[in-house]
Structure formats: structure tokens, C-alpha cells
Amino acid sequence: MDNAGGKGKGKGNGIGFWEELLLIRHHNSFNSILFGNKQQENEEEEEEEKQQSSSSSSSPSSTSPSKYSCIISSLSPLANSVIARCSKILGVPTQVLLHRFEETKFNQQTLNSTNLLVLVLEFFSYQALHVLTHPSHSYNYLTDKDFRRLTYDMMLAWEQHSTINSNNANSIHPHPQDKSQESTFPNNNHNQGVEEEDHDNNNDDQEGWSLFYTNSITMAVQVDDEKTVGPEAFARIAPACPAIADIITVHNLFDVLTSSSDGQLHFLIYDKYLASLDKVIKTAKCATVPPLCSNLKLAEGEIILNVDGTVPTQPVLQHIGISAWPGRLTLTNYAIYFEAGVGLYDKPVRYDLTMESKQVVKPELTGPLGARLFDDAVMYKSTSVDEPVYLEFPEFKGHSRRDYWLENILEVLHAHTFIKKYNFKELQRMEVLSKTILGIFRLRAVREAFHIFPSHYKTLLGFNLAEKLPRGDMILETLSNRIQLLSWNSEHDAVGISPAVEKQLPSLSPVSLVTLTKLGFVLARGTDADKETEILVGDVCVGEINPLETAVKQSKCDTGRAETAQATVDQVKVEGIDTNIAVMKELLFPVLESIQRVHFLASWEDPFKSTVFLVVICHTIYR
């Protein structure tokens, strides 16, 4: 979509008469689609509102709601509600945002493959989510239930974006709202985003105020229990908040959340997941307080991801040789720590996961005095230890604790292997570790909320998934290419890229690092985590498919082919075993036949033959 139409009138010196006329006609035709036949009426109404507002009070509470919102007739009521809330969050009128959308350039493939209404909805949603999740604001979005409702409504609206009886799904006709629909939003501007306001002076006007609902009766469309979200809508909205989902594992996360609801996500499940995620993040922040981690002496930017062995009924045992002792196990984004003891702990032993030397982490059997009896241990082996270390997670049934810790440790190990393989710089390295940390937090949230532990091809950890899929190297290569772009704006001097060339190169924001900073974690001092990004939010962009999502889908398709091929190989092996047995039977047929005859004679079924056989045997022995 070209924005030249909006600028054609100002280029009369450089554009010919006919070219200028065509640009003006293009602009007018888009406006006829966008605003319908009532554009002139709307402009007259806006002029009247300006005249009325100039004579009225200038306080924020007296702002007319039509300044921020309008009804788009082709959109569903829920989609209109979402757009109105996004406009209020941005502090920009809906019509102004629609003009910005008109000026945004989309490639022709996006315009041909994506519904215009979907593009509008994504445009509004991504910009609002960018404001709400930006680290420059102190607003805690994961705690706010209204934020959870808004994001869920965005998913519903993405699926139900058009009206049922709409004649043209690709036309947008906004109309000013009725002035009786009083807006209860604070009057925010686009630069300030979402800020807290003093409500003491406007108690009457602010009664029932909500950040995401302009009016509880006319605009806010409540979601009933029967409305659910499908996988595509979840994959388009959830990754816009990197804390909620990652583009690599978003479909696996949806499958886990909907495992008991036939592939449809209910709001109660989604709300419970975000509440659990918020709890996990707060717990992780509390774990980094000096009294709790002073014994570990963590390095700068080292964050505690998991702790186990503090409950007597669920101990962790460390086995080295034939010796074993209980203790507390801690996993950070750099190492594993084991503190021997119960209640009072000894000096921790650190097993570094960032070393250049080859390290092996795998499931293993363990038991008392080095016996291999119980399948509930993780083995760690590297050149830094004299002999393998076994970390046992005793359980009465199964080995889910062991599997959970194995996945977490491997994720950190694979992340550092990925960093060393592509020799990333500081900002890029922080982004990779941020992705790892957020993935482990999401896995903890799902495990604690639903007592589910997805593994293998359904894992929620991106680097583990890439290691397990048949063509996971394609995912890692795509991720590497995207992470390499992070340096072009923030570190172009270091890599020798001139500012002129820099403007021609695409650039991405370290969204995971920004999100982690927003949540209160600091990986490294001096990172430019507050840097503004415009259209790109998380790993999603309006109307476009992330290359990582394409790579994951291709790998999963190859997974199906690999499983089919493996089943064929297994069948061939079975058939091969049967063939070998048949050959062996033919070779041993004389021996088997002799054994059967001896057994017949020994049974005395034919006394004459048995007597003759006995006389011959005795005569042979006598001779």
C-alpha cells in the first residue's frame, strides 16, 4: 500500500500534471473505501465539535469520545471495541490512526493474501501492545486482568473481524460515535503512552474507570464462556508480548493450553496461564534478593531460573563415584549450583554451562553405591570435573522431575552453544539469553498452573525444540540471521557499517531483552533496552509471517515424514528378523528333525522301534 497518494499534492514541481492527477485520484479512491460516502458529513460534525470544545472546559475529562473512537461498519462489534480501546491507549483518534495505516507501505503479497480488516486490526493492536509493554512505563501488564481481557479480545476479534451481514469485507466506513457514549479513558497522548493519573479531582467522572474499556454498556463487548480462540489468532497476537509467547514455540504453547479443551482456548485457561506466569516472574525476582542468593555469589547479569531440593519430601541427591549426599540445586542462565546440606548449606559447587570444552548432559540411571537401578538422574560430564556427576531427583513413580530439570539444563546449554557457534556480540548474546530465560519462565508457569510437562516435539523451549526437530538447524540458521540484524542500529560502528548503508538495511529490536528489562531483570549494564521501535512488536509484524514461524512449520512437516520413514525402517528391521529366523530354521532342520525322532523313540509310542533303538544304543556303548 503506497503512501504517495497522501503526499502527491505537495510535489507539483517534481511531478507532471497527469501523474499528480493520478495520485490525487488514488488518494480519493482510498478515502472513499476508508471513509465511505459520509466523509464530508463526518468532517462537518468534527468541525462542529471543535467549535463546541473551544467554548467548553479544556480538562481531559471533558474530551469528546468521538475524538478517539469511531464505528467502522464492516468490523464486528468486538473488533470495534478493540480498536476503540487501542485508540484510547495510544491517545490518538481512530481516524488519525486509520490515516497512518493508509500511509504505511505493505508489499503487494501481503495485500493480496490478507484481509484489509485484519491488517487494520493488527495495526491497532500491535501499536497498543507496544505502548503497554514498553520498559519506559512502570505499568505491570501481566498483573492487570484488564490487559489479559484486552489481549484475549484481540484474538477473538482477529477471528471475528467482520460483521456477518457485511456486503464487502474489505471496505471500512467509520462513523462518529454517539456523543452520549461518554469516554471514561484518561486523555493520553502518543508519546507519553499509558501513565497513572490522579483520580481525586474526578471521582464522579472516573467511577468504573478501566484502562481498556471506553464504556461498559455500549462499547465493551464482554466475552461469554462459549467464545474461544483458535491457533492462528493466538499465534498472531500472543507473540506481540514476548513474555507471553515466543514465535518458535507459540503453537506448542497453544496445544498445551488447549490439551483438555479440544483445540480451543478458553479465557479462563488463558487468564490462569498469565496469572501463573506473573507469579513465576515475581518468584524469580525475589530469588535474586541478596539474602537468598548471597551464598551463590552470582555474577553480573546472572538470574536464578529454578531451585529444587529445599523441600525435605523432594530432595535432590548428588552422586560422585559411590558417594551421595542431599542438597539444594539451583539453575541460572550461566551455570548449575549444588549446595550440600539440609537447611544449612555448604559452599556451592558450580558447574559452568558456558565453557568452550565439550559438555555432556543426559538422563541416566543411578542408585546407592553407584548401582544403576533408578531412572531418575541427570548426568553432567565435562573436562572440568574428574568424573561424571549424577544429580538424582527421587520420585515414587515416574521421572517427571528429572525430565523437567533435564529440559531446563539443556536449554541453557544449547543457548550458549548457539552463541559460541555464531560468535555473537554483547547485545546479540543478551537477546539469546533473554529468549532462553523467558522460555523457561513460560515452561514453569505451565507446569505449576496445569501440572503439565510438554516434551519432545511439544516442548516450550525454543533451542531444545530446534535440537529435536529433523531440520532444526534451519530454525537456528533463521534465528541467527535475525539476531545478526540487532547490531546494525546499536553497534554499526563496531561492525563497520556506515550510517548511509545502515538506513538501507533492515533492523530489529532486541524484544526479548527489552521485555526482560521491563519485567525487572538486568542482564547487563548499559544496554539500550529503552530504544524505541515503531511498527515491529515482539516477533510479529502487521500482515507478515515471521520467517521463524515458516521455518518451524517446515521442520514440523519434515517431522511427520521422518516419523513415517522411521516406522518403515522399524518394520523392515522386524521383517528382517523374521527372514533371518526362517533361514536359521532351514539350516537347523536336520538337527531339529533328529531331536524330534529321539523324542519319539524315548516316548515308547512304538514299542518295537523303541526296543530296537535301545538295543542298538546299548550295543554301541558296550563296544
C-alpha positions as CSV (number, residue, x, y, z in Angstrom):
1,M,0.0,0.0,0.0
2,D,1.6,3.2,-1.1
3,N,1.5,6.4,0.8
4,A,2.3,8.6,-2.2
5,G,-1.3,9.5,-2.6
6,G,-1.3,11.4,0.7
7,K,1.7,13.4,-0.4
8,G,1.1,14.0,-4.1
9,K,-0.3,17.5,-3.7
10,G,2.9,18.8,-2.2
11,K,5.1,17.7,-5.1
12,G,3.8,19.7,-8.0
13,N,7.3,20.9,-9.0
14,G,8.7,17.4,-9.4
15,I,5.6,15.5,-10.8
16,G,3.8,16.1,-14.0
17,F,0.2,17.2,-14.3
18,W,-1.1,13.7,-15.2
19,E,1.0,11.9,-12.5
20,E,-0.3,14.4,-9.9
21,L,-3.8,13.9,-11.0
22,L,-3.5,10.1,-10.8
23,L,-2.0,10.4,-7.3
24,I,-4.9,12.6,-6.2
25,R,-7.5,10.2,-7.7
26,H,-5.7,7.3,-5.9
27,H,-5.9,9.1,-2.6
28,N,-9.5,10.0,-3.1
29,S,-10.4,6.4,-4.1
30,F,-8.8,5.1,-1.0
31,N,-10.6,7.6,1.1
32,S,-13.9,6.5,-0.5
33,I,-13.2,3.0,0.7
34,L,-11.9,4.0,4.0
35,F,-14.4,6.7,5.0
36,G,-17.4,5.9,2.8
37,N,-19.8,8.5,1.5
38,K,-20.2,10.1,4.9
39,Q,-16.7,11.5,4.9
40,Q,-18.0,15.1,4.3
41,E,-20.6,14.7,7.0
42,N,-18.0,13.5,9.4
43,E,-15.8,16.4,8.7
44,E,-18.7,18.8,9.3
45,E,-19.5,17.1,12.6
46,E,-15.9,17.3,13.6
47,E,-15.9,21.0,12.8
48,E,-18.9,21.5,15.0
49,E,-17.3,19.5,17.8
50,K,-14.2,21.7,17.6
51,Q,-16.3,24.8,17.8
52,Q,-18.1,23.4,20.8
53,S,-14.9,22.3,22.5
54,S,-13.3,25.7,22.1
55,S,-16.1,27.2,24.2
56,S,-16.1,24.5,26.8
57,S,-13.6,23.5,29.5
58,S,-10.2,22.2,28.4
59,S,-9.9,19.5,31.1
60,P,-9.2,15.9,29.9
61,S,-12.4,14.6,31.3
62,S,-14.4,16.8,29.1
63,T,-12.9,15.4,25.9
64,S,-15.5,14.1,23.4
65,P,-15.3,10.4,22.9
66,S,-15.5,10.9,19.1
67,K,-12.1,12.4,19.2
68,Y,-10.7,8.9,19.9
69,S,-13.1,6.4,18.5
70,C,-15.5,5.8,15.7
71,I,-17.5,2.9,14.4
72,I,-16.2,1.0,11.4
73,S,-19.3,-0.6,9.9
74,S,-17.5,-3.5,8.3
75,L,-15.9,-4.5,11.5
76,S,-17.7,-6.7,14.1
77,P,-18.7,-5.0,17.4
78,L,-15.9,-6.8,19.2
79,A,-13.3,-5.6,16.7
80,N,-14.7,-2.0,17.0
81,S,-14.4,-2.3,20.8
82,V,-10.7,-3.4,20.5
83,I,-9.9,-0.6,18.1
84,A,-11.6,2.0,20.4
85,R,-9.6,0.7,23.3
86,C,-6.3,0.8,21.3
87,S,-7.0,4.4,20.3
88,K,-7.6,5.4,23.9
89,I,-4.4,3.7,25.0
90,L,-2.4,5.4,22.3
91,G,-4.1,8.7,22.9
92,V,-4.7,9.2,19.2
93,P,-8.1,9.4,17.4
94,T,-9.1,6.4,15.4
95,Q,-9.4,8.3,12.2
96,V,-5.8,9.7,12.6
97,L,-4.6,6.1,13.2
98,L,-6.5,5.0,10.1
99,H,-4.7,7.7,8.0
100,R,-1.4,6.4,9.4
101,F,-2.4,2.9,8.4
102,E,-3.1,4.3,4.9
103,E,0.4,5.8,4.7
104,T,2.0,2.5,5.8
105,K,3.6,0.7,2.9
106,F,2.7,-3.0,2.6
107,N,4.1,-5.3,0.0
108,Q,1.7,-6.5,-2.7
109,Q,1.8,-10.1,-1.5
110,T,0.6,-9.0,1.9
111,L,-2.3,-7.0,0.4
112,N,-3.3,-9.9,-1.8
113,S,-3.2,-12.6,0.9
114,T,-4.5,-10.7,3.9
115,N,-7.9,-9.2,4.5
116,L,-7.8,-5.4,4.8
117,L,-9.8,-5.6,8.1
118,V,-7.3,-8.0,9.6
119,L,-4.5,-5.6,8.7
120,V,-6.3,-2.7,10.4
121,L,-6.9,-4.7,13.5
122,E,-3.3,-5.9,13.7
123,F,-2.1,-2.3,13.1
124,F,-4.1,-1.0,16.0
125,S,-3.4,-4.0,18.3
126,Y,0.4,-4.1,17.8
127,Q,0.9,-0.4,18.4
128,A,-1.2,-0.5,21.6
129,L,0.6,-3.5,22.9
130,H,3.9,-1.8,22.1
131,V,3.0,1.1,24.3
132,L,1.7,-1.1,27.2
133,T,4.8,-3.3,27.2
134,H,7.4,-0.7,26.7
135,P,10.0,-0.6,29.5
136,S,9.8,3.2,29.9
137,H,6.4,2.7,31.6
138,S,6.0,1.3,35.1
139,Y,2.7,-0.4,34.2
140,N,2.7,-4.1,35.2
141,Y,0.7,-5.6,32.4
142,L,0.8,-9.2,33.4
143,T,-0.8,-8.4,36.8
144,D,-3.7,-6.4,35.2
145,K,-6.7,-8.5,34.5
146,D,-8.0,-5.9,32.0
147,F,-4.8,-6.4,30.0
148,R,-5.5,-10.1,29.9
149,R,-9.0,-9.4,28.7
150,L,-7.8,-7.0,26.1
151,T,-5.3,-9.4,24.5
152,Y,-7.9,-12.2,24.6
153,D,-10.4,-9.9,22.9
154,M,-7.8,-9.0,20.3
155,M,-7.5,-12.7,19.5
156,L,-11.3,-13.1,19.3
157,A,-11.6,-10.0,17.1
158,W,-8.9,-11.4,14.8
159,E,-11.0,-14.4,14.1
160,Q,-14.3,-12.5,14.1
161,H,-13.2,-9.3,12.5
162,S,-16.1,-8.7,10.1
163,T,-19.8,-8.4,10.5
164,I,-21.9,-11.4,9.4
165,N,-24.1,-9.4,7.1
166,S,-21.3,-7.2,5.7
167,N,-21.6,-6.9,1.9
168,N,-18.0,-6.0,1.4
169,A,-15.4,-7.4,3.9
170,N,-12.7,-5.2,2.5
171,S,-14.4,-1.8,3.0
172,I,-14.1,0.4,6.1
173,H,-16.7,3.0,6.8
174,P,-16.1,4.8,10.1
175,H,-18.8,6.9,11.7
176,P,-18.5,9.1,14.7
177,Q,-19.9,7.6,17.9
178,D,-22.9,9.0,19.6
179,K,-22.0,11.7,22.0
180,S,-23.9,10.0,24.7
181,Q,-21.2,7.4,24.8
182,E,-19.0,9.2,27.3
183,S,-15.4,8.1,27.3
184,T,-14.0,7.1,30.6
185,F,-10.4,6.8,29.4
186,P,-7.8,9.3,30.6
187,N,-6.7,11.7,27.9
188,N,-3.3,10.2,26.9
189,N,-1.0,11.3,24.1
190,H,1.1,9.0,21.9
191,N,4.4,10.0,23.3
192,Q,3.5,9.6,26.9
193,G,1.7,6.3,26.4
194,V,0.0,4.9,29.5
195,E,0.5,6.8,32.7
196,E,-1.1,6.9,36.1
197,E,-3.4,9.8,36.8
198,D,-4.7,11.5,39.9
199,H,-8.3,10.5,40.3
200,D,-9.1,12.5,43.4
201,N,-10.4,15.5,41.4
202,N,-12.6,13.4,39.1
203,N,-14.1,10.8,41.4
204,D,-17.5,11.1,39.9
205,D,-16.3,11.0,36.3
206,Q,-13.8,8.2,36.9
207,E,-16.2,5.8,38.6
208,G,-16.0,2.5,36.9
209,W,-12.9,3.6,35.0
210,S,-11.0,0.9,33.2
211,L,-7.8,1.2,31.1
212,F,-9.2,-0.9,28.2
213,Y,-12.9,-0.2,28.1
214,T,-14.4,3.1,26.9
215,N,-17.9,2.3,28.0
216,S,-19.1,-0.8,29.8
217,I,-22.5,-0.7,28.1
218,T,-22.1,0.5,24.5
219,M,-18.5,-0.3,23.6
220,A,-17.1,-3.1,25.8
221,V,-18.1,-6.4,24.3
222,Q,-17.9,-9.0,27.1
223,V,-16.8,-12.4,26.1
224,D,-19.1,-15.3,27.2
225,D,-18.0,-18.8,28.1
226,E,-18.9,-20.1,24.7
227,K,-16.4,-17.9,22.7
228,T,-13.0,-19.5,22.3
229,V,-9.8,-18.7,20.4
230,G,-8.2,-20.8,17.7
231,P,-4.5,-21.4,17.0
232,E,-4.0,-18.9,14.2
233,A,-5.4,-15.9,16.2
234,F,-3.3,-16.9,19.2
235,A,-0.2,-17.1,17.1
236,R,-0.8,-13.7,15.6
237,I,-1.5,-11.8,18.9
238,A,0.3,-13.6,21.7
239,P,3.9,-13.2,20.4
240,A,3.4,-9.5,20.3
241,C,4.1,-9.7,24.0
242,P,7.4,-11.8,24.2
243,A,6.7,-12.6,27.8
244,I,3.5,-14.4,26.9
245,A,4.7,-16.4,23.9
246,D,7.7,-16.9,21.5
247,I,7.2,-17.2,17.8
248,I,9.1,-20.5,17.7
249,T,7.0,-22.3,20.3
250,V,3.7,-20.4,20.2
251,H,1.9,-23.3,18.5
252,N,3.2,-25.7,21.1
253,L,2.1,-23.4,23.8
254,F,-1.4,-23.3,22.3
255,D,-1.5,-27.1,22.1
256,V,-0.6,-27.4,25.8
257,L,-3.1,-24.8,26.9
258,T,-5.9,-26.4,24.9
259,S,-5.0,-30.1,25.6
260,S,-8.2,-30.5,27.6
261,S,-10.5,-28.2,25.5
262,D,-10.4,-29.8,22.1
263,G,-8.0,-27.3,20.5
264,Q,-9.9,-24.2,21.5
265,L,-8.6,-21.7,24.1
266,H,-11.0,-20.5,26.8
267,F,-10.4,-17.2,28.6
268,L,-10.3,-18.9,32.0
269,I,-7.3,-21.1,30.9
270,Y,-5.6,-18.1,29.3
271,D,-6.1,-16.0,32.4
272,K,-4.8,-18.8,34.6
273,Y,-1.7,-19.1,32.5
274,L,-0.9,-15.4,32.6
275,A,-1.5,-15.3,36.4
276,S,0.9,-18.2,36.8
277,L,3.4,-16.6,34.6
278,D,3.2,-13.4,36.7
279,K,3.7,-15.4,39.9
280,V,6.7,-17.2,38.4
281,I,8.4,-13.9,37.4
282,K,7.8,-12.4,40.8
283,T,9.2,-15.5,42.4
284,A,12.3,-15.3,40.2
285,K,12.8,-11.6,41.1
286,C,12.6,-12.4,44.8
287,A,15.1,-15.2,44.4
288,T,17.7,-12.7,43.3
289,V,17.5,-10.8,46.5
290,P,20.9,-10.9,48.3
291,P,19.8,-12.7,51.5
292,L,18.5,-15.6,49.4
293,C,21.4,-15.9,46.9
294,S,24.3,-14.5,48.9
295,N,25.8,-18.0,49.2
296,L,25.9,-18.4,45.5
297,K,27.9,-15.2,44.7
298,L,26.2,-14.7,41.3
299,A,27.9,-12.8,38.6
300,E,26.5,-9.6,37.0
301,G,23.5,-10.5,34.8
302,E,23.1,-14.0,36.3
303,I,19.5,-14.8,37.0
304,I,18.1,-17.7,39.0
305,L,15.8,-19.7,36.9
306,N,14.9,-22.7,39.1
307,V,15.6,-24.0,42.6
308,D,14.9,-27.5,43.9
309,G,15.8,-29.6,46.9
310,T,14.5,-27.2,49.5
311,V,11.6,-29.4,50.5
312,P,12.5,-32.5,52.6
313,T,10.0,-34.6,50.8
314,Q,11.5,-33.8,47.4
315,P,15.3,-33.9,47.9
316,V,18.0,-33.7,45.3
317,L,21.0,-36.1,45.6
318,Q,24.4,-35.6,44.1
319,H,26.3,-38.8,43.3
320,I,30.0,-38.8,42.6
321,G,31.5,-42.2,42.5
322,I,29.9,-44.3,45.3
323,S,29.3,-41.2,47.5
324,A,25.9,-39.4,47.6
325,W,24.6,-36.5,49.7
326,P,21.5,-34.4,49.6
327,G,21.4,-30.6,48.9
328,R,19.9,-27.7,47.1
329,L,20.1,-27.4,43.3
330,T,20.0,-24.0,41.5
331,L,20.0,-23.3,37.8
332,T,20.9,-19.9,36.4
333,N,21.4,-18.6,32.9
334,Y,25.1,-19.4,33.2
335,A,25.6,-22.4,35.5
336,I,24.3,-25.2,37.8
337,Y,24.9,-24.8,41.6
338,F,24.7,-27.6,44.1
339,E,24.9,-26.8,47.8
340,A,25.2,-29.9,50.0
341,G,23.3,-30.0,53.2
342,V,19.7,-29.8,54.6
343,G,18.6,-26.5,56.0
344,L,22.1,-25.2,56.4
345,Y,24.1,-25.5,53.2
346,D,27.8,-25.8,52.5
347,K,29.8,-23.8,49.9
348,P,28.2,-24.3,46.5
349,V,29.8,-26.3,43.7
350,R,29.5,-24.6,40.4
351,Y,29.1,-26.5,37.1
352,D,29.7,-23.9,34.3
353,L,27.5,-24.3,31.2
354,T,29.3,-21.6,29.2
355,M,32.7,-23.3,28.9
356,E,34.3,-23.9,25.5
357,S,35.0,-27.6,26.4
358,K,32.7,-30.3,25.4
359,Q,29.9,-31.0,27.9
360,V,27.5,-33.8,28.1
361,V,24.1,-33.6,29.9
362,K,21.8,-36.6,29.5
363,P,19.4,-38.8,31.5
364,E,21.0,-41.6,33.4
365,L,20.3,-44.5,35.8
366,T,21.6,-44.2,39.4
367,G,21.3,-45.7,42.8
368,P,23.1,-46.4,46.1
369,L,26.8,-47.2,46.0
370,G,26.9,-46.4,42.2
371,A,24.3,-49.1,41.3
372,R,22.3,-48.4,38.2
373,L,18.8,-49.0,39.5
374,F,16.6,-46.0,39.2
375,D,15.9,-43.9,36.0
376,D,15.6,-40.5,37.7
377,A,19.0,-38.8,37.4
378,V,20.8,-36.3,35.2
379,M,24.4,-36.9,34.3
380,Y,26.8,-33.9,33.9
381,K,30.2,-34.6,32.4
382,S,32.9,-32.2,31.2
383,T,36.7,-31.8,31.2
384,S,36.3,-29.6,34.3
385,V,35.3,-32.5,36.5
386,D,37.3,-35.6,37.3
387,E,34.4,-38.0,37.0
388,P,30.8,-37.7,35.9
389,V,28.3,-36.1,38.4
390,Y,24.9,-37.5,38.8
391,L,22.0,-35.4,40.1
392,E,19.2,-37.6,41.3
393,F,15.6,-36.5,41.6
394,P,13.9,-39.3,43.7
395,E,10.2,-40.0,42.9
396,F,7.9,-42.8,43.9
397,K,6.5,-43.0,40.4
398,G,7.9,-41.9,37.1
399,H,10.7,-39.4,36.5
400,S,8.9,-36.1,35.6
401,R,11.1,-34.1,37.9
402,R,14.2,-35.4,36.3
403,D,12.8,-34.7,32.8
404,Y,11.8,-31.2,33.7
405,W,15.3,-30.3,35.0
406,L,16.9,-32.0,32.1
407,E,15.0,-29.8,29.7
408,N,15.9,-26.7,31.6
409,I,19.6,-27.5,31.8
410,L,19.8,-28.5,28.1
411,E,18.0,-25.3,27.1
412,V,20.7,-23.2,28.8
413,L,23.5,-25.4,27.4
414,H,22.1,-25.2,23.9
415,A,21.7,-21.4,24.1
416,H,25.4,-21.0,25.0
417,T,26.4,-23.4,22.3
418,F,24.3,-21.4,19.8
419,I,26.1,-18.2,21.0
420,K,29.5,-19.7,20.6
421,K,28.7,-21.2,17.2
422,Y,27.8,-17.8,15.6
423,N,30.2,-15.7,17.7
424,F,27.5,-13.2,18.8
425,K,28.4,-9.8,20.2
426,E,27.2,-8.5,23.6
427,L,23.7,-7.2,22.6
428,Q,23.0,-10.3,20.5
429,R,24.2,-12.6,23.3
430,M,21.9,-10.8,25.8
431,E,19.0,-11.3,23.4
432,V,19.6,-15.0,23.1
433,L,19.9,-15.4,26.8
434,S,16.7,-13.4,27.3
435,K,14.9,-15.7,24.9
436,T,16.1,-18.7,27.0
437,I,15.1,-17.1,30.3
438,L,11.6,-16.2,29.1
439,G,11.1,-19.7,27.7
440,I,12.0,-21.3,31.0
441,F,9.6,-18.9,32.8
442,R,6.8,-19.9,30.5
443,L,7.5,-23.6,31.0
444,R,7.5,-23.1,34.8
445,A,4.2,-21.3,34.5
446,V,2.5,-24.1,32.6
447,R,3.9,-26.8,34.9
448,E,2.8,-25.0,38.0
449,A,-0.6,-24.0,36.8
450,F,-1.7,-27.1,34.9
451,H,0.8,-29.8,36.2
452,I,1.7,-30.5,32.5
453,F,5.2,-31.0,31.3
454,P,5.4,-31.0,27.4
455,S,8.5,-32.6,26.0
456,H,10.0,-33.8,22.8
457,Y,8.3,-32.1,19.7
458,K,5.9,-30.3,22.0
459,T,8.4,-28.6,24.2
460,L,8.1,-24.9,25.1
461,L,11.8,-24.3,25.0
462,G,13.0,-23.0,21.6
463,F,16.5,-24.2,21.5
464,N,15.5,-27.7,22.7
465,L,12.8,-27.8,20.0
466,A,15.4,-26.9,17.3
467,E,17.7,-29.7,18.5
468,K,14.9,-32.3,18.4
469,L,13.2,-31.4,15.1
470,P,14.7,-33.2,12.0
471,R,15.6,-29.9,10.4
472,G,16.2,-27.8,13.5
473,D,19.4,-26.4,12.0
474,M,17.2,-24.4,9.6
475,I,15.4,-22.8,12.6
476,L,18.7,-21.9,14.2
477,E,20.0,-20.5,11.0
478,T,17.0,-18.3,10.5
479,L,17.1,-17.2,14.2
480,S,20.8,-16.4,13.7
481,N,20.1,-14.3,10.6
482,R,17.5,-12.3,12.5
483,I,19.7,-11.8,15.6
484,Q,22.5,-10.5,13.4
485,L,20.3,-7.6,12.5
486,L,20.2,-6.4,16.1
487,S,23.7,-4.9,15.8
488,W,23.0,-2.7,12.7
489,N,21.4,0.1,14.6
490,S,23.1,-0.1,18.0
491,E,26.6,-1.3,17.0
492,H,27.1,-0.2,13.4
493,D,30.4,1.4,14.4
494,A,31.8,-1.9,15.7
495,V,30.9,-3.9,12.6
496,G,32.0,-1.2,10.2
497,I,28.6,-0.3,8.7
498,S,28.3,3.3,7.7
499,P,25.2,5.3,8.6
500,A,24.3,5.7,5.0
501,V,24.3,1.9,4.4
502,E,22.6,1.4,7.8
503,K,19.5,3.2,6.6
504,Q,19.1,0.7,3.7
505,L,19.4,-2.3,5.9
506,P,16.5,-3.8,7.9
507,S,16.8,-3.6,11.7
508,L,15.2,-5.4,14.5
509,S,14.8,-4.5,18.2
510,P,16.0,-6.9,20.9
511,V,12.5,-7.5,22.0
512,S,13.3,-10.3,24.5
513,L,15.9,-8.2,26.2
514,V,13.5,-5.2,26.3
515,T,10.8,-7.4,27.8
516,L,13.1,-8.9,30.4
517,T,14.2,-5.3,31.4
518,K,10.6,-4.3,31.6
519,L,9.9,-7.2,34.0
520,G,12.7,-6.0,36.3
521,F,15.7,-8.2,35.3
522,V,19.0,-6.7,34.3
523,L,21.3,-8.9,32.2
524,A,24.0,-6.3,31.5
525,R,24.6,-2.7,32.4
526,G,24.5,-0.1,29.6
527,T,22.2,-2.0,27.1
528,D,19.9,0.2,25.1
529,A,16.8,-1.6,26.2
530,D,14.6,1.6,26.1
531,K,15.2,2.2,22.5
532,E,12.0,3.0,20.6
533,T,10.7,0.7,17.9
534,E,7.9,1.6,15.6
535,I,5.9,-1.0,13.7
536,L,7.7,-4.1,14.8
537,V,6.4,-5.5,18.1
538,G,7.7,-8.7,19.5
539,D,8.3,-11.2,16.7
540,V,5.3,-10.2,14.7
541,C,4.7,-7.5,12.1
542,V,1.5,-6.3,10.5
543,G,0.3,-8.6,7.8
544,E,3.6,-10.5,7.5
545,I,4.6,-14.1,8.5
546,N,7.8,-14.3,10.6
547,P,10.5,-16.4,8.8
548,L,11.0,-18.3,12.1
549,E,7.3,-19.4,12.0
550,T,7.8,-20.6,8.5
551,A,10.9,-22.5,9.4
552,V,9.2,-24.2,12.4
553,K,6.3,-25.2,10.2
554,Q,8.6,-26.7,7.6
555,S,10.5,-28.6,10.2
556,K,7.3,-30.0,11.7
557,C,6.2,-31.2,8.3
558,D,9.6,-32.9,8.0
559,T,9.0,-34.4,11.4
560,G,5.9,-36.2,10.0
561,R,8.0,-37.5,7.1
562,A,10.8,-38.5,9.5
563,E,8.4,-40.4,11.7
564,T,6.9,-42.2,8.7
565,A,10.4,-43.1,7.5
566,Q,11.4,-44.3,10.9
567,A,8.3,-46.5,11.2
568,T,9.2,-48.0,7.8
569,V,12.8,-48.7,8.9
570,D,11.5,-50.4,12.1
571,Q,9.1,-52.5,10.0
572,V,12.0,-53.5,7.7
573,K,14.0,-54.5,10.8
574,V,11.2,-56.6,12.1
575,E,10.7,-58.3,8.7
576,G,14.5,-58.8,8.5
577,I,14.5,-60.6,11.8
578,D,11.7,-62.9,10.7
579,T,13.6,-63.7,7.5
580,N,16.8,-64.4,9.5
581,I,14.9,-66.8,11.7
582,A,13.4,-68.6,8.7
583,V,16.9,-69.1,7.3
584,M,18.2,-70.4,10.6
585,K,15.3,-72.9,10.8
586,E,16.2,-74.2,7.3
587,L,19.8,-74.6,8.3
588,L,19.0,-76.4,11.6
589,F,16.3,-78.6,10.1
590,P,18.3,-81.8,10.2
591,V,19.2,-81.2,13.9
592,L,15.6,-80.4,14.8
593,E,14.3,-83.5,12.9
594,S,16.8,-85.7,14.8
595,I,15.7,-84.3,18.1
596,Q,12.1,-85.0,17.2
597,R,12.8,-88.6,16.3
598,V,14.8,-89.2,19.5
599,H,11.9,-87.7,21.5
600,F,9.5,-90.1,19.6
601,L,11.6,-93.1,20.4
602,A,12.0,-92.1,24.1
603,S,8.3,-91.8,24.5
604,W,7.7,-95.5,23.6
605,E,4.8,-94.7,21.4
606,D,6.0,-97.6,19.1
607,P,7.5,-100.3,21.5
608,F,9.2,-102.2,18.7
609,K,11.1,-99.2,17.3
610,S,11.9,-98.1,20.8
611,T,13.3,-101.6,21.7
612,V,15.4,-101.8,18.6
613,F,16.8,-98.3,19.3
614,L,17.6,-99.2,22.9
615,V,19.4,-102.4,21.9
616,V,21.5,-100.5,19.3
617,I,22.5,-97.8,21.7
618,C,23.5,-100.4,24.4
619,H,25.5,-102.5,21.9
620,T,27.3,-99.3,20.7
621,I,28.1,-98.3,24.3
622,Y,29.3,-101.9,25.1
623,R,31.6,-101.9,22.0
